[in-house]
Amino acid sequence: MDAKPKQANMPAVANRFDNLGVGFAPYLQPPPDGVIRWTVGEPGFPTPEPVISTAVSELMAGKTKYTRGQGSPKLCEAVANHLLKTSKIKAKSENVLITPGAKQALLYSYMSTLNPGDEAILLSPAWASYEPMISIIGGIPVNVPVNRTNFHPDMDALRSSITDRTRVIMVNSPCNPTGAVYTREEIEEIVSIAIQHDLWIISDEIYSRLIWNGTEHVSPATVDGGEGRTIVVSGWSKTWAMTGMRIGFLTGPDPIVRAAVKCQANSASHIPTFMMEAARVALDCDDHVERFSDAYRHRRDLMLRGLGDIPGLRIVNPEGAFYLFIDVTETGLSDVEFAEGAMEAGVQLIPASLITGGEGFIRVSYAASEEDIIEGIRRLKSWLL
Ligand SMILES: Cc1ncc(COP(=O)(O)O)c(C=O)c1O
């Protein structure tokens, strides 16, 4: 008798995974040795030392057991103070939920606002994980194209995409992948549309401290009428170079936070206990944040100068975050062909047709080191010029 279970008898995987996208994942794998990586949205800097030493001493002090699921009261209070100081957001510390990365906070936000069949509007091209995350919980992502010349929202398109199933408008400013930073007027208009149609706004503000065009970060939570309907999501990954530590948070109106706390209580429980104090210490590391920001600004300028004189590339100056979203259609290559050619030339970058609305564009991360930026530009030029 054959003891091996037959493949045909295997139970089916839940159908929510049928056709579920994986965004940029295929291009985020480490490339072969010697290829320059312009793909990952990860700060190349080491995590600030005070964060590491606090995490280590907390570990040594035995902070390794279960703790308050929502986050330590000290950390939640520090996040509330930080939001007020940096973004003028008035959050109650009891409404701050510390999560394993901003990603988990986004998932809880969708779970707390969308019933199966409900629609969430994405200003597209949008960050690659929103769409599959909404789909995985039975929601329907509705991609509304942004203005192609500057990547800012097209308000008429936004208005006309609203149906009686719409529940959420997703805002991500500064934006990954486009680098757009929405103006105060645009945020006010989005809030007024949300009020008119009684919608939630989920505002992913993970790049809020990385703005290069001299404007301020405007959270919908700070605009008249926005406070009661905005869920603010952010995290430590980008600002403090803490991607692998997996810490994020959300805050918002009472009923949403109560629902999100239930999501976490019944899934992740909480972030690692020894990281609570380390995350709090990070919030005081402003000197590091400024140093990182200066470096990104410089790297952005290097990229713009270096790629700016390659014919066929249409580059919109990124206003924030650390990405260039480049239209390559005039090179005569599709974005996938361009990415393949770049790979042969020794530079890994992302063809944006992997996400809805990204056809014809490539995404470049300038979180890469200065040496990699300079050498990557040299390689692309010797391929294309
Ligand atoms: C727009 C946006 N939101 C959220 C995240 C995820 O952040 P975290 O590492 O905190 O889960 C990313 C990471 O690339 C991002 O670009």
The ligand as an SDF file (V2000), in Angstrom:
LIG
                    3D

 16 16  0  0  0  0  0  0  0  0999 V2000
    3.6490   53.0580    2.3530 C   0  0  0  0  0  0  0  0  0  0  0  0
    4.1280   51.9970    3.2870 C   0  0  0  0  0  0  0  0  0  0  0  0
    3.3450   51.6390    4.3190 N   0  0  0  0  0  0  0  0  0  0  0  0
    3.7270   50.6780    5.1820 C   0  0  0  0  0  0  0  0  0  0  0  0
    4.9350   50.0170    5.0290 C   0  0  0  0  0  0  0  0  0  0  0  0
    5.2790   48.9050    5.9840 C   0  0  0  0  0  0  0  0  0  0  0  0
    5.9590   49.3420    7.0750 O   0  0  0  0  0  0  0  0  0  0  0  0
    6.3590   48.3580    8.2660 P   0  0  0  0  0  0  0  0  0  0  0  0
    7.7580   47.9300    8.0160 O   0  0  0  0  0  0  0  0  0  0  0  0
    6.2350   49.2210    9.4810 O   0  0  0  0  0  0  0  0  0  0  0  0
    5.3840   47.2360    8.2870 O   0  0  0  0  0  0  0  0  0  0  0  0
    5.7690   50.3530    3.9670 C   0  0  0  0  0  0  0  0  0  0  0  0
    7.0400   49.6320    3.7530 C   0  0  0  0  0  0  0  0  0  0  0  0
    7.5910   49.5910    2.6710 O   0  0  0  0  0  0  0  0  0  0  0  0
    5.3670   51.3810    3.0820 C   0  0  0  0  0  0  0  0  0  0  0  0
    6.1420   51.7610    2.0590 O   0  0  0  0  0  0  0  0  0  0  0  0
  1  2  1  0
  2  3  1  0
  2 15  2  0
  3  4  2  0
  4  5  1  0
  5  6  1  0
  5 12  2  0
  6  7  1  0
  7  8  1  0
  8  9  2  0
  8 10  1  0
  8 11  1  0
 12 13  1  0
 12 15  1  0
 13 14  2  0
 15 16  1  0
M  END
$$$$
